[in-house]
Amino acid sequence: MVDEKNLSRKERERIFRRKEIMDAAVRFFAQKGFSATTLDEIALASEFGKGTLYNYFSGKEEIYTAIVEEVSATLEEIVKSAIQETSTPIDFIELYTRKLFNYCLNNCFDFILYVREVAHFTTDIYITDRNMIVSRHERVKNLIVERLKEGMVSKTLKKADPEKLSTLYEHLVFPYILFLITAPQQKLDEDEEINLILSVFFNGIIQKTK
């Protein structure tokens, strides 16, 4: 992530303009796909002339790539901040889940685009540096694995394969968030959904008998 404090006003303005264009484009990419989205649509939505877009991006390929890379970087920052702000593995999982839900639900088109890209839901995708996305995804997973290992060593978590647990968590949370975003429903209660995920992950669904 770029530290804007050390940038000149002109550089900060350029970053701001690029973000405006990306914010306008992501909805089209998420709803229509990469191929069907045009620069004319992006220019109109961002309120820039089509020619002006080329001052900030070489084309829609670069816009798309920048969006995916930004989401990837943000997800890495989320897990790192959750680690820094908690002292136990259980607190980490809870805070990380809350931060993840909050970001994804408030940036739903970005999240849809990222999941589609990483999971290969469609062939209508474009990314120039897949190795970067994959390596960052692995770093995030490894951070979670290390936190889970700490919980097993301290015996606050049951002994299990931390790699598999991390994968289980990811495939429990990410598809569920995607469902919440894309499925028609009444007003979403974010806390209720987060608590459901945490309850299932920590306690399962079987009623414990005394």
Buried (B, 14 or more C-beta within 10 A) or exposed (E): EEEEEEEEEEEBEBEEBBBBBBBBBBBBBBEEBBEEBEBEBBBEBBEBEEEEBEEBBEEBEBBBBBBBBBBBBBBBBBBBEBBEEBEBBBBBBBBBBBBBBEBBBEBBBBBBBBBBBBEEEEEEBBBEEEEBBEEBBEBBBBBBBEBBBBBBEEEEBEEEEBBEBBBEBBEBBBEBBBEBBEEEEEEEEEEEBBBEBBEEBEEEEEEEEE
